[in-house]
């Protein structure tokens, strides 16, 4: 049986024993399904691993899309970016695979001048139950976008160079601009 669960939540960070217990289990390397946990069960949380319950309580229920990796034991591993916990198949609403995933670089299209195009990374993947489609929360350098974007607004982009992100800053000089030549 499991040892007494430790208190682990997003606010408190991960504990070494929780991470070690996840590493000791075998999970599939590729996700087999995508889904959301849109509600919390009325009959408590026996469908969650005891070590992961505080973390899951911070994240669920909601519209975040989770990747499920099948486990050899009674629990599967569900992940959303760096957040991961073990759960049984209860309370899971399967959704189609997302076209983009957390960390992907994308360009937001201008939509014929409606908005300024920009480059960003996917910060979160959400599921819009009413429209039955994925929505994406984007992160630009130094700030998080406050609006959700549809797949149709995004184009996948790869970095221009491998390695650290290159940033070009405009230079400011104290010299005035040279005078314009008179029209002849």
Backbone bond lengths (Angstrom), bond angles and torsions (degrees), N, CA, C in turn:
res aa  C-N    CA-C-N  psi(-1)  N-CA   C-N-CA  omega(-1)  CA-C   N-CA-C  phi
1 X - - - 1.446 - - 1.524 109.21 -
2 X 1.300 116.77 171.97 1.461 122.12 -178.28 1.516 110.69 -84.04
3 X 1.333 115.29 151.48 1.464 121.17 172.95 1.519 108.43 -73.30
4 X 1.298 116.68 170.64 1.468 120.57 179.88 1.522 109.18 -59.31
5 X 1.333 117.20 131.40 1.464 119.31 -177.96 1.517 111.85 -67.42
6 X 1.317 114.29 141.86 1.459 119.57 176.75 1.515 109.19 -89.91
7 X 1.294 116.60 160.53 1.453 120.51 177.27 1.517 108.13 -80.85
8 X 1.313 116.21 115.27 1.448 121.65 179.35 1.521 107.38 -137.83
9 X 1.297 117.48 124.27 1.449 120.34 176.91 1.513 108.54 -145.86
10 X 1.305 116.58 174.10 1.458 120.69 178.04 1.523 110.56 -61.79
11 X 1.314 116.93 -33.45 1.463 120.53 -178.76 1.520 112.12 -73.21
12 X 1.335 117.87 -28.63 1.455 121.19 -175.71 1.514 113.74 -100.81
13 X 1.303 118.70 -11.00 1.455 121.39 -178.30 1.517 111.84 85.49
14 X 1.309 116.63 178.07 1.451 121.58 -177.96 1.520 110.31 -90.30
15 X 1.320 115.16 149.37 1.455 119.46 175.41 1.517 108.48 -102.44
16 X 1.322 115.42 156.19 1.462 120.87 -178.30 1.520 111.17 -64.35
17 X 1.339 117.61 -37.63 1.472 119.01 -178.28 1.521 112.04 -67.94
18 X 1.332 117.77 -35.41 1.461 120.69 178.24 1.526 109.87 -66.81
19 X 1.339 116.67 -46.71 1.463 120.10 179.53 1.525 111.37 -63.24
20 X 1.324 117.55 -39.09 1.461 120.93 179.05 1.519 110.50 -65.53
21 X 1.326 117.67 -37.80 1.459 119.50 -179.44 1.525 110.96 -69.44
22 X 1.340 118.56 -30.82 1.465 120.73 175.71 1.530 109.77 -70.15
23 X 1.343 117.37 -41.76 1.467 120.78 179.66 1.522 112.16 -64.33
24 X 1.330 118.01 -30.23 1.464 121.27 -178.19 1.520 112.80 -71.69
25 X 1.316 117.94 -19.41 1.461 121.15 -179.00 1.524 109.83 -93.88
26 X 1.325 115.77 154.68 1.462 121.51 179.09 1.526 109.69 -101.78
27 X 1.345 115.28 125.58 1.458 121.57 177.34 1.520 108.39 -126.97
28 X 1.312 116.33 154.93 1.464 121.32 177.89 1.524 109.39 -62.02
29 X 1.333 116.58 144.74 1.463 119.86 -178.93 1.520 112.16 -76.01
30 X 1.315 117.63 -26.02 1.470 121.48 178.62 1.527 110.01 -112.16
31 X 1.337 116.71 143.24 1.466 118.13 178.37 1.517 110.72 -68.20
32 X 1.322 116.40 143.60 1.459 119.90 177.67 1.522 111.97 -102.00
33 X 1.341 117.44 -12.71 1.468 119.88 179.64 1.525 109.69 -159.89
34 X 1.325 114.44 160.52 1.462 123.02 174.70 1.519 106.61 -121.25
35 X 1.325 116.59 145.05 1.450 118.56 179.96 1.506 112.38 -167.65
36 X 1.327 115.10 177.65 1.455 122.98 178.58 1.528 108.54 -128.13
37 X 1.319 115.69 160.12 1.454 123.04 173.61 1.530 106.52 -113.52
38 X 1.339 118.52 84.26 1.463 120.38 -173.11 1.527 114.95 -78.45
39 X 1.330 119.08 -8.06 1.448 120.93 -179.83 1.525 109.18 -147.28
40 X 1.332 115.66 163.57 1.463 122.75 178.02 1.525 106.99 -108.08
41 X 1.320 118.53 138.76 1.469 119.82 -177.20 1.529 112.23 -69.10
42 X 1.299 115.17 148.27 1.461 120.11 178.43 1.527 111.10 -78.43
43 X 1.321 117.00 -20.73 1.473 120.83 -175.02 1.524 112.43 -97.63
44 X 1.319 117.30 40.63 1.462 124.17 176.38 1.524 111.00 75.37
45 X 1.326 116.67 -161.62 1.464 120.64 -170.88 1.523 111.89 -125.07
46 X 1.338 118.13 46.35 1.468 120.92 177.69 1.523 111.29 -70.85
47 X 1.295 117.02 -9.99 1.464 120.85 178.84 1.527 111.41 -83.78
48 X 1.341 118.22 -3.65 1.464 123.20 177.90 1.525 110.44 -105.76
49 X 1.337 115.71 148.42 1.463 120.36 173.74 1.531 107.69 -65.97
50 X 1.349 118.31 138.33 1.468 119.75 -176.01 1.534 114.28 -57.21
51 X 1.330 118.72 -35.42 1.465 120.60 179.27 1.528 111.80 -69.92
52 X 1.322 117.09 -26.28 1.467 121.00 -172.12 1.522 113.60 -99.33
53 X 1.307 118.04 -3.20 1.459 120.10 -176.21 1.530 113.41 -58.89
54 X 1.363 120.59 -47.45 1.481 118.68 179.78 1.532 112.85 -59.68
55 X 1.329 116.92 -38.12 1.462 120.48 178.89 1.525 110.25 -65.71
56 X 1.335 116.80 -44.63 1.468 120.59 -179.87 1.520 111.04 -64.46
57 X 1.317 117.43 -35.86 1.464 120.04 178.69 1.525 111.61 -63.46
58 X 1.341 117.30 -29.31 1.462 121.03 176.50 1.527 112.09 -71.93
59 X 1.327 117.31 -29.04 1.468 121.81 -171.16 1.528 114.06 -102.29
60 X 1.308 117.66 -24.40 1.464 120.96 -170.86 1.518 110.50 -115.77
61 X 1.307 118.61 155.22 1.459 128.48 -10.20 1.517 110.52 -75.32
62 X 1.319 115.91 170.18 1.455 119.40 179.70 1.508 111.98 174.28
63 X 1.334 114.80 -172.48 1.461 120.75 -177.23 1.524 112.48 -107.22
64 X 1.335 118.53 11.21 1.468 120.65 175.43 1.522 109.37 -65.74
65 X 1.331 115.50 141.06 1.462 120.56 175.91 1.527 107.74 -90.38
66 X 1.330 116.28 131.69 1.457 123.15 -177.98 1.519 109.55 -114.95
67 X 1.335 116.42 145.51 1.461 122.58 172.02 1.525 107.51 -93.51
68 X 1.335 116.90 134.82 1.458 120.38 177.91 1.519 110.09 -107.21
69 X 1.329 115.99 127.37 1.457 123.19 175.45 1.526 106.79 -112.26
70 X 1.320 116.98 118.64 1.459 121.25 -178.39 1.524 110.82 -62.82
71 X 1.326 115.95 140.60 1.449 121.95 177.08 1.510 111.21 -109.98
72 X 1.319 116.49 160.75 1.458 120.33 177.96 1.518 111.56 -79.37
73 X 1.325 117.44 -23.46 1.455 121.87 179.26 1.517 110.78 -88.87
74 X 1.341 115.27 -153.75 1.459 119.49 -177.58 1.530 113.38 -83.26
75 X 1.342 118.22 -10.61 1.458 121.53 -178.06 1.522 111.47 -113.73
76 X 1.323 115.48 149.28 1.462 122.57 171.75 1.525 107.37 -105.15
77 X 1.328 116.90 158.39 1.458 122.27 176.77 1.523 108.01 -97.92
78 X 1.324 117.25 125.90 1.466 121.06 176.12 1.528 107.85 -114.75
79 X 1.340 116.00 136.59 1.465 122.11 -173.21 1.520 111.32 -132.06
80 X 1.312 114.83 143.99 1.464 122.98 171.59 1.521 105.48 -140.02
81 X 1.334 116.03 93.04 1.452 119.86 -174.12 1.522 109.43 66.04
82 X 1.330 117.83 -126.72 1.454 122.19 179.58 1.516 114.13 -84.64
83 X 1.320 117.94 -5.34 1.464 121.55 179.92 1.525 108.01 -89.94
84 X 1.326 116.23 125.94 1.464 118.96 179.46 1.516 109.45 -148.44
85 X 1.331 114.52 144.17 1.457 120.68 177.00 1.518 108.73 -153.20
86 X 1.331 115.18 167.83 1.458 121.60 -177.84 1.518 109.83 -102.93
87 X 1.336 115.61 135.53 1.461 120.81 -178.41 1.522 109.82 -149.55
88 X 1.323 115.36 157.95 1.457 121.10 170.89 1.525 107.62 -85.16
89 X 1.301 117.29 175.46 1.463 121.72 -175.07 1.510 116.06 -73.94
90 X 1.310 120.11 3.75 1.464 122.13 -178.85 1.526 110.88 -72.53
91 X 1.308 116.15 154.49 1.464 123.26 173.98 1.519 113.39 62.24
92 X 1.290 118.46 23.77 1.460 124.54 -175.27 1.517 108.70 -106.36
93 X 1.321 117.68 125.38 1.451 122.88 174.87 1.518 106.75 -110.91
94 X 1.328 116.81 110.59 1.464 120.34 -176.35 1.524 110.55 -73.77
95 X 1.353 115.86 140.07 1.459 123.13 178.51 1.526 108.25 -127.64
96 X 1.338 118.95 163.68 1.467 120.13 178.16 1.533 111.21 -63.39
97 X 1.326 118.03 155.12 1.474 120.56 177.66 1.527 111.12 -59.70
98 X 1.317 115.68 142.38 1.461 121.30 179.19 1.524 109.90 -77.27
99 X 1.319 116.52 141.42 1.464 121.78 178.98 1.527 111.13 -71.64
100 X 1.327 116.74 -34.44 1.460 123.24 177.41 1.513 107.73 -119.70
101 X 1.340 116.46 156.11 1.456 119.86 177.87 1.522 109.87 -133.17
102 X 1.290 116.39 168.03 1.455 123.48 -176.13 1.526 110.06 -56.25
103 X 1.327 115.92 129.59 1.455 121.73 -178.98 1.513 113.80 97.34
104 X 1.337 118.61 -15.57 1.463 120.59 178.18 1.519 110.20 -66.30
105 X 1.332 115.86 141.62 1.463 121.46 174.95 1.527 108.51 -87.89
106 X 1.319 115.85 134.04 1.458 120.77 -179.05 1.525 109.85 -137.53
107 X 1.309 114.41 160.88 1.467 121.65 171.02 1.516 106.88 -114.02
108 X 1.314 116.91 133.62 1.453 121.64 175.50 1.512 106.87 -87.96
109 X 1.309 116.59 122.62 1.471 121.80 -178.23 1.524 111.14 -69.46
110 X 1.322 115.58 154.41 1.465 120.05 -178.64 1.522 112.56 -79.74
111 X 1.346 117.29 -16.39 1.477 121.08 -177.87 1.528 111.25 52.90
112 X 1.329 115.40 52.20 1.464 122.94 177.33 1.525 112.46 59.48
113 X 1.332 116.08 44.56 1.456 120.97 175.13 1.512 115.38 85.63
114 X 1.336 118.68 4.93 1.458 120.49 178.95 1.523 110.32 -66.24
115 X 1.328 117.82 -37.88 1.462 122.10 177.97 1.516 109.64 -142.07
116 X 1.312 115.16 163.53 1.455 120.68 176.70 1.533 108.49 -76.11
117 X 1.318 117.80 131.02 1.464 118.69 177.00 1.528 109.88 -70.98
118 X 1.331 116.05 149.70 1.462 120.68 177.49 1.521 109.40 -154.26
119 X 1.333 115.13 162.70 1.455 122.45 177.41 1.517 108.65 -100.79
120 X 1.332 116.47 144.87 1.461 121.08 -179.38 1.527 109.45 -157.24
121 X 1.312 114.87 175.09 1.469 122.19 172.87 1.518 108.40 -114.42
122 X 1.328 116.22 149.37 1.456 120.68 176.17 1.531 107.46 -73.00
123 X 1.335 117.01 122.95 1.468 121.94 179.15 1.526 110.95 -97.63
124 X 1.337 117.74 -37.89 1.461 121.98 179.26 1.507 109.38 -147.83
125 X 1.334 115.21 149.93 1.462 122.32 174.89 1.523 106.33 -114.50
126 X 1.322 116.88 125.48 1.468 123.07 -178.15 1.523 109.44 -119.51
127 X 1.333 116.77 159.15 1.456 122.59 177.90 1.516 108.50 -116.13
128 X 1.329 115.87 123.97 1.463 122.61 177.24 1.530 106.73 -92.60
129 X 1.332 116.52 102.12 1.474 119.96 -175.88 1.520 112.15 -66.38
130 X 1.307 117.71 -33.15 1.462 120.17 -178.16 1.526 110.75 -68.37
131 X 1.322 117.44 -45.00 1.469 121.70 -179.09 1.524 112.88 -91.40
132 X 1.348 117.09 -10.15 1.455 123.62 179.29 1.526 112.51 56.40
133 X 1.345 114.88 54.06 1.464 120.42 177.49 1.525 109.97 -154.44
134 X 1.339 114.47 163.82 1.458 121.18 179.82 1.523 110.01 -79.61
135 X 1.341 115.40 147.05 1.459 123.23 172.89 1.515 106.14 -128.42
136 X 1.326 117.04 149.54 1.458 121.98 -173.07 1.515 111.17 -124.81
137 X 1.331 115.72 130.50 1.453 122.46 173.31 1.521 106.31 -96.02
138 X 1.325 117.20 127.63 1.455 121.73 -173.01 1.521 111.88 -106.21
139 X 1.334 113.92 156.05 1.457 121.35 178.21 1.526 107.99 -127.14
140 X 1.321 115.15 121.11 1.460 120.70 173.86 1.510 107.56 -99.51
141 X 1.324 118.96 160.97 1.466 119.24 -179.50 1.529 111.14 -53.61
142 X 1.330 115.07 116.60 1.450 120.54 176.58 1.510 116.40 87.43
143 X 1.337 119.04 -4.84 1.465 118.27 179.46 1.524 111.18 -156.18
144 X 1.315 114.66 155.93 1.453 123.00 179.63 1.526 107.96 -103.24
145 X 1.322 116.94 131.24 1.465 120.01 177.88 1.524 108.79 -70.04
146 X 1.292 117.70 141.84 1.454 121.64 -176.85 1.517 113.39 -92.21
147 X 1.326 117.88 -11.17 1.459 119.99 -179.23 1.524 110.05 -108.68
148 X 1.319 114.59 152.92 1.463 120.99 177.61 1.521 109.38 -91.17
149 X 1.320 116.81 145.16 1.462 122.16 -178.09 1.523 110.26 -118.63
150 X 1.324 116.12 145.87 1.465 122.41 176.45 1.518 110.04 -83.70
151 X 1.343 115.78 162.75 1.464 120.71 177.24 1.526 111.71 -59.74
152 X 1.324 117.23 -35.04 1.469 121.05 -177.12 1.527 112.08 -66.16
153 X 1.322 118.21 -20.04 1.462 121.96 -179.43 1.524 112.70 -86.92
154 X 1.338 117.47 -9.13 1.461 121.84 -171.22 1.514 112.80 -115.07
155 X 1.334 115.85 147.72 1.460 124.04 174.13 1.519 107.22 -129.84
156 X 1.338 117.41 132.36 1.466 120.60 179.13 1.522 109.78 -69.37
157 X 1.318 116.06 135.17 1.467 122.07 178.09 1.513 108.87 -129.52
158 X 1.314 115.75 141.65 1.463 121.38 174.76 1.514 108.31 -99.88
159 X 1.333 117.30 154.17 1.470 118.61 176.90 1.520 110.34 -64.64
160 X 1.323 116.82 149.81 1.460 121.18 -179.70 1.518 111.47 -67.61
161 X 1.310 117.25 -34.70 1.469 122.29 179.24 1.516 108.44 -131.15
162 X 1.329 116.31 152.79 1.457 120.07 173.88 1.515 108.36 -80.02
163 X 1.290 116.71 145.37 1.458 120.31 178.79 1.513 110.72 113.51
164 X 1.315 116.83 -158.45 1.473 119.74 -176.70 1.525 111.39 -65.89
165 X 1.307 114.27 152.62 1.453 120.57 -178.84 1.530 110.33 -65.54
166 X 1.319 117.21 132.74 1.456 122.32 -179.90 1.524 107.83 -94.02
167 X 1.325 115.66 132.10 1.461 120.20 179.67 1.515 108.42 -127.91
168 X 1.309 117.49 128.40 1.463 122.03 -179.63 1.521 107.68 -106.73
169 X 1.321 115.02 121.60 1.457 121.21 179.70 1.523 109.07 -98.20
170 X 1.319 118.07 141.21 1.467 119.11 174.52 1.523 109.58 -67.75
171 X 1.319 116.06 145.10 1.464 120.28 179.51 1.523 109.37 -97.16
172 X 1.306 114.11 143.93 1.460 120.27 178.46 1.524 107.37 -115.76
173 X 1.309 117.22 131.78 1.468 121.33 177.00 1.518 108.83 -121.25
174 X 1.321 114.89 157.55 1.458 120.37 178.39 1.523 111.66 -84.90
175 X 1.314 115.76 -8.42 1.458 119.02 -178.17 1.520 109.96 -80.81
176 X 1.335 116.96 137.99 1.469 119.07 177.21 1.530 110.45 -71.17
177 X 1.296 114.81 158.34 1.461 119.45 176.59 1.515 109.26 -63.65
178 X 1.351 117.27 144.60 1.462 119.16 178.86 1.533 109.75 -64.84
179 X 1.348 117.19 148.36 1.451 119.36 179.80 1.524 110.81 -65.26
180 X 1.296 115.26 149.19 1.459 120.73 178.01 1.534 109.63 -75.37
181 X 1.316 115.78 144.57 1.468 119.64 177.45 1.524 108.47 -71.98
182 X 1.338 116.46 138.67 1.488 118.50 178.40 1.536 109.73 -66.94
183 X 1.297 113.50 145.85 1.473 119.15 178.17 1.525 108.62 -67.90
184 X 1.298 116.97 134.13 1.462 120.43 -179.36 1.490 111.07 -105.80
